[in-house]
Amino acid sequence: MGYVDFYTFLIPLYALSLGMDASEIGILVGARSIAAMFLSIHIGVLMDRFGTRKVTLFFVWVSMALAPLFPLVPGFWLLLLLQLVNGAAVSFAWSGVQTLIAQLAEGDARYLGKFTFFARLGSTTAPILGGAVWDCGGAWPAYLVAAAWGAVLTVALPRAPEAEFFAPPRQDGTGRARFRARDIWPRASDYMNSIMLIAIPAIALSMAIMSMRTSTYSIQTSVYVVYLAQIGLVGTTIGILFAAAEIASGFGALFAGRAMRLGDAQRTMLGGTALSILLIAMTPLLGGILALLLLFQVMRGWLEGVIQPVVLSVQARAVGRHQQGAVVGLRQTGQRLTSILIPPLMGAIADRWGVSESFFILGVFMLLLCVPLALIIRLLTRLRPRGEDRPRLAD
């Protein structure tokens, strides 16, 4: 996860150093999700079919090779193209790790919480390291560290366990499917089969909630950075604020298993997401006081740490093991759509009405979206059979 956050943290700083405005920065941040939005389902199906580790490792190599190119690109349009390709590669690598843990843990929130906790160690390290290297040397040393991070992943990933299958058993009794050149091209049938998973209420609701949770992350990695820079915070301090949220998120993830047992999972997801949106929307009201900024980051990080494993657990338990890649791909498609829309939208709002005002405008809009989701959850709760406190998630 640190591999993802390292690139995400650097691009606003690099764009600011080139003199770009908030709208351009928002477009660059959102661009990393465009290709991932269209291809996440396809890549997820390939992981189910041919092996999660192999596909993941390929995309680690792609992003590793592209890292040194960023300091060579001084203009907006070439940087946008580089963001399109590199952002997709990093996103697919993270999707691969999520698919692997879903296949191995079979939806157990305790293991998914531990997975999220250790993923947050990377997310915690990335902003601090990125900010410190940026303050000391600028773009070149920072992006070379990103390439070195990929080399570490290249050593680590083959040592992770692989799922014992790659696809459902075939009728002819043969073993694993063999990769062919035509498998690179997406298949309409794979997309239709994955999209049909939305018919499962647990999948549909958790996807909507996860996309809204992603919106707060998109705000943090775009206009939030611009706001902090405007009030005089340096890269290292901004990195510490990012890291504080990740540390709190890691510890929140360890609470996910208990949260699943204490109450309704869907209400937990929606309530935590709404409060998380409120916390980041209130950022301009904190007056630039570092202690308050840090407190709100910790609170929001803890909430989002609880939410993510719960979402992963709900979705993993709603389908079979051989469909985990398809579910992750579908979830990533929704998250990438949010990542594409929110940063440019907030950048445009910031340029039109002001950076501080953009937090309030977008925050109110997102909180209003929580209302219909709450009504749907309440309706589904009423439709549950009496005496069935914990229905099957696929019902």
KOLDOVO-877907 format. One record per residue (C-alpha): x, z, y negated. Coordinates in steps of 0.5 Angstrom, whole numbers, padded with zeros to 4 digits, always signed. Layout:
BEGIN
XZY;...
# end
This chain:
BEGIN
+0000+0000+0000;+0006+0001-0005;+0008-0006-0004;+0001-0008-0007;+0001-0003-0012;+0008-0005-0014;+0006-0012-0016;+0000-0010-0019;+0003-0005-0024;+0009-0009-0026;+0004-0015-0028;+0001-0012-0034;+0008-0010-0037;+0011-0016-0036;+0005-0020-0039;+0006-0015-0045;+0013-0016-0046;+0012-0024-0047;+0007-0022-0052;+0000-0024-0049;-0006-0021-0051;-0011-0017-0047;-0015-0023-0045;-0009-0026-0042;-0007-0020-0038;-0014-0019-0036;-0014-0026-0033;-0007-0025-0030;-0009-0019-0026;-0015-0022-0024;-0012-0028-0021;-0009-0025-0016;-0015-0024-0012;-0018-0031-0013;-0015-0034-0007;-0016-0028-0003;-0023-0028-0005;-0024-0035-0001;-0019-0034+0005;-0020-0026+0007;-0025-0028+0012;-0021-0033+0015;-0015-0029+0015;-0019-0023+0018;-0021-0028+0024;-0014-0030+0025;-0012-0023+0026;-0017-0022+0031;-0016-0028+0034;-0008-0028+0035;-0005-0021+0033;-0006-0017+0027;+0002-0016+0026;+0004-0023+0027;-0001-0025+0021;+0001-0019+0017;+0008-0020+0017;+0008-0027+0015;+0005-0025+0009;+0010-0020+0007;+0015-0025+0008;+0011-0030+0003;+0011-0024-0003;+0018-0022-0001;+0020-0029-0003;+0016-0030-0009;+0018-0024-0012;+0025-0026-0016;+0021-0032-0019;+0017-0028-0023;+0023-0026-0029;+0024-0034-0029;+0017-0035-0031;+0016-0034-0039;+0009-0038-0040;+0002-0036-0038;+0000-0042-0034;+0006-0042-0029;+0005-0034-0029;-0002-0035-0027;+0000-0040-0021;+0005-0035-0019;+0000-0030-0019;-0005-0034-0015;+0000-0035-0009;+0003-0028-0009;-0003-0024-0010;-0006-0027-0004;+0000-0026+0000;+0000-0018-0002;-0007-0018-0001;-0007-0021+0006;-0002-0016+0008;-0006-0010+0006;-0012-0013+0010;-0007-0014+0016;-0006-0006+0016;-0013-0004+0015;-0015-0009+0021;-0010-0006+0025;-0012+0002+0024;-0019+0000+0025;-0018-0003+0031;-0013+0003+0034;-0018+0009+0031;-0024+0006+0033;-0028+0008+0026;-0025+0016+0027;-0026+0018+0020;-0020+0023+0021;-0015+0018+0023;-0017+0013+0018;-0016+0019+0013;-0009+0020+0015;-0008+0013+0015;-0010+0013+0007;-0006+0019+0006;+0000+0016+0008;-0002+0009+0005;-0002+0013-0002;+0005+0016-0001;+0007+0008-0002;+0002+0008-0008;+0005+0014-0011;+0012+0012-0011;+0011+0005-0013;+0008+0006-0020;+0014+0012-0022;+0019+0007-0019;+0016+0001-0022;+0016+0005-0029;+0023+0008-0029;+0026+0001-0026;+0022-0003-0032;+0024+0002-0037;+0032+0002-0035;+0033-0006-0034;+0026-0010-0035;+0023-0015-0031;+0029-0017-0026;+0031-0011-0023;+0024-0009-0022;+0022-0015-0018;+0028-0015-0014;+0026-0008-0012;+0019-0011-0010;+0023-0016-0006;+0027-0010-0003;+0021-0007-0001;+0019-0013+0003;+0025-0012+0007;+0023-0005+0009;+0017-0007+0011;+0020-0013+0015;+0024-0007+0019;+0018-0003+0020;+0012-0007+0021;+0014-0009+0028;+0015-0002+0030;+0008-0001+0029;+0003-0001+0035;-0001-0007+0036;-0008-0007+0039;-0009-0009+0046;-0013-0015+0045;-0013-0021+0040;-0020-0024+0042;-0026-0023+0046;-0025-0025+0053;-0026-0032+0054;-0031-0035+0059;-0025-0039+0063;-0022-0032+0064;-0015-0034+0061;-0012-0030+0056;-0010-0030+0049;-0012-0036+0045;-0006-0040+0043;-0004-0042+0036;-0005-0049+0034;-0004-0053+0027;-0011-0054+0026;-0013-0046+0026;-0009-0046+0019;-0016-0049+0017;-0022-0045+0015;-0028-0046+0020;-0035-0046+0017;-0037-0042+0024;-0032-0036+0022;-0035-0035+0015;-0042-0036+0018;-0041-0031+0023;-0037-0026+0018;-0043-0027+0013;-0048-0025+0018;-0045-0018+0019;-0048-0017+0012;-0055-0016+0016;-0053-0010+0018;-0055-0005+0013;-0049+0000+0014;-0044-0006+0012;-0048-0009+0006;-0049-0002+0003;-0041+0000+0004;-0039-0007+0002;-0043-0006-0005;-0040+0001-0006;-0033-0001-0004;-0033-0007-0009;-0036-0002-0015;-0030+0003-0013;-0025-0003-0013;-0028-0004-0021;-0025+0003-0023;-0018+0001-0020;-0019-0006-0023;-0020-0002-0030;-0014+0002-0029;-0009-0004-0027;-0011-0008-0034;-0014-0005-0040;-0013+0002-0038;-0005+0000-0038;-0006-0003-0045;-0010+0003-0048;-0004+0008-0046;+0001+0003-0049;-0003+0003-0055;-0003+0010-0056;+0005+0010-0055;+0006+0012-0048;+0012+0009-0044;+0012+0006-0038;+0015+0012-0034;+0009+0016-0037;+0004+0011-0035;+0007+0011-0028;+0006+0018-0027;-0001+0018-0029;-0002+0012-0024;+0002+0017-0019;-0002+0023-0020;-0009+0019-0018;-0005+0016-0012;-0003+0023-0010;-0010+0026-0011;-0013+0020-0007;-0008+0022-0001;-0010+0029-0001;-0018+0027-0002;-0017+0022+0004;-0015+0028+0009;-0022+0031+0007;-0026+0025+0009;-0027+0027+0016;-0030+0033+0014;-0034+0030+0009;-0037+0025+0014;-0040+0032+0018;-0042+0035+0012;-0047+0030+0009;-0050+0023+0009;-0044+0018+0009;-0048+0013+0005;-0050+0018-0001;-0043+0021-0001;-0040+0014-0002;-0045+0013-0008;-0044+0019-0011;-0037+0020-0011;-0036+0012-0014;-0041+0014-0019;-0037+0020-0021;-0031+0016-0021;-0034+0011-0026;-0036+0016-0031;-0029+0019-0031;-0025+0013-0032;-0030+0011-0037;-0029+0017-0041;-0022+0016-0042;-0022+0014-0050;-0026+0021-0051;-0019+0025-0049;-0016+0023-0055;-0009+0021-0052;-0008+0028-0049;-0003+0027-0043;-0006+0034-0040;-0013+0031-0040;-0011+0024-0038;-0007+0027-0032;-0013+0032-0030;-0018+0026-0030;-0013+0022-0026;-0013+0027-0021;-0020+0028-0021;-0022+0021-0020;-0016+0020-0015;-0019+0025-0010;-0026+0023-0011;-0023+0016-0009;-0019+0018-0003;-0025+0021+0000;-0029+0015-0001;-0025+0010+0002;-0024+0013+0009;-0031+0014+0009;-0033+0007+0008;-0028+0004+0013;-0031+0009+0018;-0038+0007+0017;-0036-0001+0017;-0031+0000+0023;-0037+0004+0027;-0042-0001+0026;-0038-0007+0030;-0034-0008+0036;-0027-0008+0036;-0026-0015+0037;-0029-0016+0030;-0025-0011+0026;-0021-0017+0022;-0028-0020+0020;-0031-0014+0017;-0024-0013+0013;-0024-0020+0011;-0031-0019+0009;-0030-0013+0005;-0024-0016+0002;-0028-0022+0000;-0033-0017-0004;-0027-0013-0007;-0023-0019-0009;-0029-0022-0013;-0030-0015-0017;-0022-0016-0018;-0023-0023-0021;-0029-0021-0025;-0027-0014-0028;-0020-0015-0031;-0022-0022-0035;-0029-0019-0037;-0026-0012-0040;-0020-0016-0043;-0026-0020-0047;-0030-0014-0049;-0023-0011-0051;-0022-0017-0056;-0029-0017-0058;-0031-0010-0059;-0024-0006-0058;-0020-0003-0053;-0024+0004-0053;-0031+0001-0053;-0029-0003-0047;-0029+0003-0043;-0036+0005-0045;-0039-0002-0045;-0037-0003-0038;-0038+0004-0035;-0045+0004-0037;-0046-0003-0034;-0043+0000-0027;-0047+0006-0027;-0053+0002-0028;-0052-0002-0022;-0051+0005-0018;-0059+0006-0019;-0062+0001-0014;-0056+0003-0009;-0059+0010-0009;-0066+0007-0008;-0064+0003-0002;-0061+0009+0001;-0067+0013+0000;-0071+0008+0003;-0067+0008+0009;-0066+0015+0010;-0074+0015+0010;-0074+0010+0015;-0070+0014+0020;-0074+0017+0026;-0075+0024+0026;-0071+0029+0029;-0065+0023+0028;-0060+0027+0023;-0055+0022+0025;-0057+0015+0027;-0053+0010+0029;-0049+0006+0024;-0051-0001+0026;-0059+0001+0026;
# end
